[in-house]
Amino acid sequence: MEGITAQLPALLGVLVGTIGTIVATSLADRSRWRRNQTVRWDERRLDAYVEFARALKEAHTIASRATGGYLDRDVALAELAEADFRHTLAWENVLLLGDAPTVTAARAWRDSVWAVERLAREEHTDVDRAALLHQANKARDDFYRAARGGLGVGGGSVAQADLLVSRLNLTPAPRADR
């Protein structure tokens, strides 16, 4: 009996060590799994944002070229229909994977591009083209800022709208929120 009692502290030490190892390994595995999941979803979110931006920028480019008279109206309308299809598919991924600020910014960009598309379709002829294009570019900048923030991407400014205004000597309409 004295032999077992003398070995009891060593047995307890082995038991505590084993339990500690199991707990530590379990916590490390769980942390690694969460980190991998985060990276995986961030990659998918990035792909969704890039696809959406590409599709919406395509529609914006076609519509702005049509409003400027650089494209035949029938050709522009056919190209817009195709671009809208791609944009609609990409939008679903943004809705599914995007965080709230990015989805809100994406919606604002989409709506401003739709305004340019309406002008290209000649639904509104009394609209200031320069103001619409500036608003769409500003909304794009806001989308990129939100997407970068949600993904934790650092770096410099993504703003292009104000650069385009100064380069083209356009005077955007005053913003209503000021």
PLY file of the C-alpha trace (Angstrom):
ply
format ascii 1.0
element vertex 178
property float x
property float y
property float z
element edge 177
property int vertex1
property int vertex2
end_header
0.00 0.00 0.00
2.85 2.34 0.77
4.24 1.77 -2.76
1.03 3.00 -4.38
0.86 6.00 -2.06
4.44 6.92 -2.91
3.64 6.74 -6.63
0.35 8.68 -6.35
1.94 12.15 -6.83
3.71 10.91 -9.98
0.48 9.37 -11.32
-1.45 12.57 -10.59
1.27 14.56 -12.37
0.98 12.33 -15.45
-2.84 12.61 -15.36
-2.78 16.42 -15.03
-0.16 16.65 -17.79
-2.23 14.47 -20.10
-5.41 16.44 -19.47
-3.51 19.72 -19.97
-2.08 18.49 -23.26
-5.52 17.40 -24.49
-7.07 20.75 -23.55
-4.23 22.78 -25.05
-4.29 20.76 -28.29
-8.05 21.06 -28.52
-7.94 24.84 -28.04
-5.13 25.21 -30.57
-7.02 23.08 -33.13
-10.20 25.08 -32.59
-8.31 28.36 -33.00
-6.59 27.10 -36.17
-9.95 25.96 -37.58
-11.53 29.38 -36.90
-8.58 31.15 -38.49
-8.80 28.92 -41.58
-12.55 29.54 -41.81
-12.00 33.29 -41.60
-9.39 33.20 -44.34
-11.61 31.00 -46.50
-14.64 33.30 -46.16
-12.49 36.41 -46.68
-11.22 34.89 -49.94
-14.76 34.17 -51.09
-15.92 37.61 -50.02
-13.03 39.18 -51.96
-13.94 37.15 -55.05
-17.58 38.25 -54.72
-16.59 41.91 -54.41
-14.21 41.73 -57.37
-16.78 40.00 -59.56
-19.47 42.52 -58.59
-17.16 45.49 -59.18
-16.10 44.14 -62.57
-19.68 43.53 -63.70
-21.00 46.86 -62.45
-18.04 48.78 -63.87
-18.72 47.13 -67.23
-22.34 48.29 -67.15
-21.25 51.77 -66.05
-18.69 52.02 -68.84
-21.18 50.94 -71.49
-23.85 53.31 -70.21
-21.50 56.28 -69.90
-20.11 55.68 -73.39
-23.66 55.48 -74.73
-24.69 58.72 -73.00
-21.64 60.44 -74.45
-22.56 59.34 -77.96
-19.59 57.00 -78.33
-21.71 53.89 -78.90
-24.56 53.15 -81.24
-27.74 53.08 -79.16
-28.84 49.61 -80.32
-25.38 48.17 -79.69
-25.26 49.86 -76.28
-28.67 48.49 -75.26
-27.66 44.95 -76.25
-24.37 45.24 -74.37
-26.18 46.70 -71.34
-28.56 43.75 -71.29
-25.64 41.32 -71.17
-23.79 43.37 -68.57
-26.92 43.58 -66.40
-27.21 39.80 -66.47
-23.64 39.41 -65.21
-24.20 42.12 -62.63
-27.34 40.42 -61.30
-25.48 37.16 -60.75
-22.59 38.94 -59.04
-24.99 40.93 -56.84
-26.33 37.73 -55.28
-22.85 36.79 -54.06
-22.38 40.21 -52.49
-25.72 39.88 -50.71
-24.81 36.41 -49.48
-21.23 37.05 -48.37
-20.88 40.79 -47.85
-20.87 42.59 -44.54
-23.56 45.21 -43.92
-21.52 48.35 -44.72
-20.23 46.85 -47.96
-23.68 45.68 -49.06
-25.06 49.16 -48.34
-22.27 50.79 -50.34
-22.71 48.24 -53.16
-26.44 49.01 -53.29
-25.73 52.76 -53.54
-23.21 52.18 -56.34
-25.62 49.89 -58.17
-28.41 52.47 -57.90
-26.19 55.28 -59.20
-25.10 53.14 -62.16
-28.75 52.36 -62.87
-29.36 56.12 -63.09
-26.64 56.35 -65.75
-28.20 53.36 -67.53
-31.61 55.05 -67.49
-30.02 58.07 -69.12
-28.43 55.79 -71.73
-31.85 54.31 -72.44
-33.13 57.89 -72.78
-35.70 57.49 -70.05
-34.57 60.87 -68.68
-33.29 63.51 -71.05
-33.23 66.48 -68.67
-30.65 64.98 -66.30
-27.16 66.40 -65.74
-24.89 63.69 -67.21
-21.76 64.97 -65.44
-23.50 64.90 -62.07
-24.74 61.34 -62.64
-21.30 60.13 -63.67
-19.71 61.86 -60.69
-22.25 60.31 -58.31
-21.59 56.84 -59.76
-17.83 57.32 -59.38
-18.26 58.60 -55.83
-20.44 55.59 -54.98
-17.77 53.30 -56.44
-15.16 54.93 -54.20
-17.44 54.37 -51.18
-17.90 50.71 -52.15
-14.16 50.16 -52.41
-13.58 51.83 -49.04
-16.26 49.67 -47.39
-15.01 46.46 -49.02
-11.41 47.17 -48.04
-12.50 47.99 -44.50
-14.53 44.79 -44.22
-11.63 42.71 -45.50
-9.07 44.49 -43.36
-7.11 45.72 -46.38
-4.93 48.72 -45.66
-3.21 51.04 -48.03
-3.74 54.42 -49.56
-6.82 56.16 -50.83
-9.00 54.50 -53.44
-10.79 57.73 -54.37
-11.05 58.30 -58.10
-14.19 60.43 -58.41
-12.57 63.72 -57.44
-9.56 62.97 -59.65
-11.85 62.40 -62.63
-13.69 65.65 -61.94
-10.48 67.66 -61.88
-9.02 65.85 -64.91
-12.13 66.43 -67.02
-12.81 69.91 -65.61
-16.31 68.88 -64.59
-18.26 70.64 -61.92
-20.39 68.11 -60.03
-23.72 69.22 -58.66
-23.71 70.09 -54.96
-24.50 67.15 -52.72
-27.86 67.20 -50.99
-26.40 65.89 -47.72
-24.25 68.96 -47.13
0 1
1 2
2 3
3 4
4 5
5 6
6 7
7 8
8 9
9 10
10 11
11 12
12 13
13 14
14 15
15 16
16 17
17 18
18 19
19 20
20 21
21 22
22 23
23 24
24 25
25 26
26 27
27 28
28 29
29 30
30 31
31 32
32 33
33 34
34 35
35 36
36 37
37 38
38 39
39 40
40 41
41 42
42 43
43 44
44 45
45 46
46 47
47 48
48 49
49 50
50 51
51 52
52 53
53 54
54 55
55 56
56 57
57 58
58 59
59 60
60 61
61 62
62 63
63 64
64 65
65 66
66 67
67 68
68 69
69 70
70 71
71 72
72 73
73 74
74 75
75 76
76 77
77 78
78 79
79 80
80 81
81 82
82 83
83 84
84 85
85 86
86 87
87 88
88 89
89 90
90 91
91 92
92 93
93 94
94 95
95 96
96 97
97 98
98 99
99 100
100 101
101 102
102 103
103 104
104 105
105 106
106 107
107 108
108 109
109 110
110 111
111 112
112 113
113 114
114 115
115 116
116 117
117 118
118 119
119 120
120 121
121 122
122 123
123 124
124 125
125 126
126 127
127 128
128 129
129 130
130 131
131 132
132 133
133 134
134 135
135 136
136 137
137 138
138 139
139 140
140 141
141 142
142 143
143 144
144 145
145 146
146 147
147 148
148 149
149 150
150 151
151 152
152 153
153 154
154 155
155 156
156 157
157 158
158 159
159 160
160 161
161 162
162 163
163 164
164 165
165 166
166 167
167 168
168 169
169 170
170 171
171 172
172 173
173 174
174 175
175 176
176 177
